[in-house]
């Protein structure tokens, strides 16, 4: 999406190849200039693409969640292909369903309002696993999960938005800032 493309710059194409490699249960991606470049993109992918949180190995589940050699990386997976594909499909189906409230021709405010209301009414406040994937699939999470979920949906609708966080009177909180008609507004789902 535009914000991710702008943030990643020249690494955007490699990032897309990584997502495709995860979706396709391949895991092999070439074209990296260094292991550090791969690792930075791997961390972003695990944060930004919720199914990767579930299907990709990590340092908590594997001593070797990926291998890297000469610009080529092989991402390790946690599941066999069939279970992997179920996780990817379930997430894709969920996002498609959630975006169904947005219609072609909707204004920015209509898109933001619809997705804001969807997240606000379908999610229930509860402490969970911490993985955004689980929060989305189970409709449960804390304020940062609500905000990340709304951001994910707004990004799919190509609305520029960011996570906002603050500490007031000792209470941490997270919400969304979204760009509408050239200005940023705060939305707290």
N, C-alpha and C positions, 0 to 999 in steps of 0.2 A: 504494500500500500504506500501512498505518497510519503507519509511521515517516516516509515521504516526505510524506504528508498533514500530519502534525504539524509537520514541519520547514518546509514551504512555506506553511502556513497559508492565507491568502486567495489565494495564487498557485497553489495546487494545481490548480484548474480550468483555468487558462491553461496550466500545464505539461502536463496531460492533452490539451488541444487541440493543443499542439505535437507531442506523440507521435503523435496521430492524424493530423496533417498530414504527418508524415514517413511513417508507415505507408501512407497513402493516396496518396502521391506528389503531394500538393497543395502543401504548404509554406506556404500562406497562413494566417496566424493574426492575428486582430484582438482588441482589448480591452486592449492594453497602455497603461499610464499614461505610460511613458517608454521610450526606447531602452535606458536602463540596466536597467530591469526586464526587458525582453526579453533583453538580453545575459546577465544573471545566470542566467535560466532556460535559455537556450541552452547555456551552459557546463555547468550541472547536467545537462541532457538528454544532452549529449555524453559526460559521465562515467557517468551512470546507465543509459543505454539503449544498450548496445553496438552495435546496428546503425547508430545515428546516427553513430558514429565512422567507419563505412565509407561510408555513402551521402550524408551531408551534406557540403557544401563547407566548408572551413575556411581560415584565413588562410595555411596552407601550400600549399593547392591553388588558391586564388582570391584576387584582390584584393578581391572583393566577395562573401563567402560568404552574405550576406543583404542585403536592403534594408529600410529602415524609414522609414515616413512616417505621421504622424498616428495613431499607435496600431496601425498595421497592419504586420506583418512578412511578408516573403516569403523563406523559406529556400531557398537554392540547393542543388541536388543534383549529385553527381559522375557519375551514370550516367543512361542512358536508362531509361525506365519498366520494360522487361522485365528488365534486369540488376538494377535497384533492387528489383523484386519478388522476384527470386531470392534476394538477400541477406536480405531481410526474412523470406521463407518458410523459408530454410535455418536461420536463427536460431530462429524460432518452433518449427520441427520439432525442433530440437536440445533446446530447453528443455522441450518437451512430453515428449520421450523421457526426458530426465534426471529429470523429476518423476514418471515412471511408477512409480518404486520406492516412492513415498509413497501410502498408502491412506487413504481416508476413515475416520476413527475412530482413526487412529494418534495416540499421545500425543506431546507435544512432544519428549520424549527420543527416541522412535522416529523421528520426522521428522528431528531433528537428526542422529541417529546414521546413518540411511540416507543422507542427503545428504552428510554428512561422509565416509562411506566411499566414496560414489560419486565425489566430487571427488578424494579421496586416491588412489583406485585408477585413475582414468581419466586424470588429468593426469600429465605427465612434466616433470621439472624441466629447463628449457632457456630460454636467453635468446631472445626473439622480437622481434616488431615493437613491442611495448609496448601495442598496442591490445587491450583485453579481448576484443573480438569475435574477433580472430585466435587468441588464446590458447584460447578456448572451442572454436572450430571445429576447431582443430588439436591440441587436448589437450596444449598445451605452454605453459609459462610459469614465472615465478618466484614466490616466496612471496606477493607482493602480488596476483598474478593468481589464485593458488589461493584466497586469502582473498576477493577480490572476487567470484569465481565462486560460492563457497559463500554469500556474502551475497546475491547475486542469487537463488539458488535458495531460500534461507531466506525472503527477502522474498516470493517467490511463494507460499510456504507460510504466509505471515503470521506468521513468527517474528521477533520484534524482535531485531535484531543490528546490530553495528557493526564497523568496521575498527579493529583495534588495531595499533599500531606501536611499536617500541622500538629502542633501540641499546644493545647489551651488548658490552662489550669491543671496541668499534669495528665491530661487525657489525650492520647494519640488518636488521630482520626485521618481517614483518607476519603477523597472524593474526586470528581472529574472536572477538568476545565475543557470546554469544547469551543471551537471557533465557529461563530455564526455571524454571517454578514460582515466578515472582516474583524470582528471583535471576539474576545474570549469571555465566556460566561461560566459560572460555577454551577455544577449539577451534583447533588448529593443523593444517590439512589438509596 
